[in-house]
Amino acid sequence: MSFENAINLSIRVTPNSHENVKAFGLPGVVEKSFRAQGFVGAIEEGGHLNCRILSMAPHGMGTHTESIRHIVEDGPGVCDVAPLTPFRVRLITLSTVSLGATEETYLAGEPADQVITNSRLKVYLKGFDGKGLIIRTNGELNKTCVDYTSRNPTYFTSEAMANIARSIDHLLVDLPSVDRESDHGLLLNHRSFWKVEVGETRLKSDSRVERTISEMVYAPAHVKDGDYWCLIAVPNIDTDALPCRVLIWK
C-alpha cells in the first residue's frame, strides 16, 4: 500500500477570507495573533515569531468529519471514531432529482427540493463490501468556495439513507449536510445513519457509535468513480466535529 499517488479530497480553508466554502450562516475561520504582557505573536508587527489563535465552526466551513455526538449528549468525539487505518471506499457520482418527481420520501421535504434517491444509489452499492462510500453530486456550483446558506442544497431521501445505513460505516459527501438545510431540527438522515430515534438525546445500546459522516468533501472531475483506499485524518480533539483531510488512492 503506497500513499505516493494519494488524492486529496478536502477543501483548503483560508482564515479571515470570504472566499471559502461555508454553510448554515456560520462564521468562517478567524485567525488572530496572540498578545500578552508585551508579547506579540506576529512577525509582521515586530514579534519574534508567529503564534496564532484560530476560531472556527467546523460544521459550516470546509471539509469536516462528524461523530454521533453531533446529535446526542453522550456520544464519543470524532477523534475517537475516525479510522486510524485505511479502509475501502467506493466513489460514485450521482445526478439528483426533484423530490416531487420520485415516490421516495423525506418528512420535512418540499416537491421542488433536489434529492439523492435510493433508486439511483442502490445499483452502485451492489456487490460492494467495503465500509466507506463517497458520493459526488453533479452540479455547476464551484464547490470549493460556494456559500450554501439559504440555498436549500441537495440532500438524501429517507430511503436512500436507510440503504446506506445497512452496510456503510463512513459516509463522505460533497454536500453541507445529508439532511435538508431547514428540517425543523429533525435531522432524520443523521439519526437513521447513527440509529438514534427522533427526540432521543442520549445513546441507546444499539446506536452506531463507530460511524462517521464527512461533509463538503470535494472530488474533482478528473478523479474517476471506482473503489479506493481511504484515510480520514482529524486532530486529536474531543468534540463532535473537526476539520479533516481525506485522502484516497488505488
N, C-alpha and C positions, 0 to 999 in steps of 0.2 A: 504494500500500500504506500503510495507516494503522494505528497502534497505539492509536488512541483508544478502541476497543471491545475491547481485548485482555482475555482472561480468564486469571486466574492459577490454575494447576493445582498449585501447590506448597503444602505444608502448613507453616504457621508453627510454629516451634520456639521455646519459651521456656526460656532457660537456668535451671538449678537448679530445675526443675519436674518433678513426677511426672505431669503431665497431657499429656505429649507422646506422639505415636506412636513406638513402638520395637519392636525385634525382636532375636532371637538372644541375649538376655540381655546385650547390650552396654550400656555406661553411656550415660546421656543427656548433653546438653551441660552442661558445668560452666563457670561464669564466676567468675573471681576478680579482685580488684583487684591491680594490680602494686604492689609495695613494694620500695624500695631506698634505703638510706642516708638515712632520714628522709623520703623521698618516699612519699606515699600516693596512689594513683590512684583515689580515691573521694571525691567531694564530700561525701557524707553522713557521712564520717568526718573532715571538716575539710580535705580536699585541695582544691587549686585547680582540678582537672579530673578527669575520669574516664578511666582508662587500664586496660582490661580484658585479661585473659588468658583465652582460650577453649580448652577441651579437648573434643574430640569424636571420635566413631567414626561416620563418615558412613553405613556400611552398616547401622547399626541405629537411626538416628534421622532421621526426616523424609525428605522428597523428596531424592533424590540420583541422580547420574549416574555410571556406571562405564565404564571402558575395558577393553580386553583385558588390561591389566596386572593386573587382578583375578585372573587365572588363570595368568599366565606371569611369568617374571622380567624379561624384556627388552622388554615392550611399551611403547608411548607412554602418557604420562599422559593423563588425561581432558581436561585443559586444551588438549591438542594435537589432540584429535579431536572435541570438542564443536563443532558447526557454528557458525561466526561469523555466518552469514547465515540468514534464514528459509528453511524448507523445507516442503514439502507433507506433511500428515499426514491420516490417516483415524481419527476417533474412533468406536469401536464398543463396544457393550455386550453382554456375553456371559453367559449363565447357565452354571453349572457342572454336572457330573455326576460320580457316583462312578466311580472307575477300574474297579471290578468290573462296572459296567453298560455298559462300552464295549469294543470289540475293540481299541482303541488301547492303547499300552504306555508303561511307564516302568520301567526296570530295578529301581530301588530302591523302587518304589511298593507300596502295600497296597490291597486291594479297596475299603476304605471311604474312601480319600483323595478329596477333591474336586479335579477337574481341568478344565482348559480343553482341549477336543478339537479336532482338525482338522476333524472333520465339522461342527462348528458354526462354526468360524472361516473355512473356505475360501470360503463364499459371500460374505463381506464383503470378501475380497481381490480378488475377480473384477473386472476392469476398472479397478483402481486402479494407477496408475503412479508414485505418489509414493514417497518414501524413508522416510517415518515412519508408525508405527502406534501409536495409543494404545488400550489395552484397559482398559475399565471392567468390573468384575465385579459381578453382582447380589449383594446381601447386606445384612444388617441391622446389621452392625458399624458403629460410629462410626469411620470410617477416619482421622479427624483426631487421635484420642488413644488408640487401641487398643494394647495390648501383645500382639504376635503371638507372643511367646516361648512355646514348648512347646504351641502351639495347632494345629500342623500345617496352616498356611494352604494355600489353593488354589495349584496350580502347573500347568505345561503338560505335556501328553503329548509324547512324543518326536516323534510325527507332526505335531503342531501346530507345534512349534518348527522342524522341518525345513521345513515350508511357509513359515513366516515368514522363515527364513534364505535362501530362494530370491531374495527381492526387497527385503527391508526392511533398511535400514542403521541406523535409530534406532528402537528399541523402547521404548515407555513403558507401564508397567503400574501398577495401583493395589495391587499385592501387594508383600510384602517381598522376594520372590525369584521368579525364573522357575523355580527348581528346588525340590524338596522340602526342607523345613526340615532333616530328618535324612536325608541321602542317602549317608552313609559317605564324604563328601568327593569324590564323583564329579563333581558339577556338570555333569551331562550336557547340560542345555539351554544353559548358558553356553557350553560347548565346541562344541555344534552351531552356535550362532549365530555364534561367532567363528572357527569352523573350526580347532579345536585338539583333537587326539586325546586320549583318556583316558590319563593318565600322562605326557603331554608337559608340560614346564615352560618351554619356550622357543619362540619364534616359528618358523613354517615359512614358506616362500616364498609359500604361498597362504593364509596366515592373514588374516582380515578385520580388519585393524588400524584401519580407518577407522570401525568401527561402535561404537555406544554402547547401553547399556541404562540406562534410568532407572526407578527403583522407588519405590514409595509415592507415586506421583502421585495427585492427588485431583481428579476431575472431578465437581462437584456434580450432582445430579439434574436441575437446570434447564438444564444445558448439553446441547444436543441432539447426537445422533450425526450425523456428517457429515464433510465434508472442510474442513480449515482450513489456514492458515499457522501455523507453529510456530517458536518460538525457545527454545533451551535456553541459559541463562546460568549460567556457572560461574566461580569465581575462577581467576586465573591462577597456580595452584599445581600443581606437578608431582607428582602422586600418582595412585593407581588409582581413587579415588572421591572425589567432592566434593558438598557440598550444592548444590542447583541451584534456579533459578527457571524454571518452564516457563510460557510464555505462548502462547495460541492466539487467532487471530482470523480472521474471514472475509475 
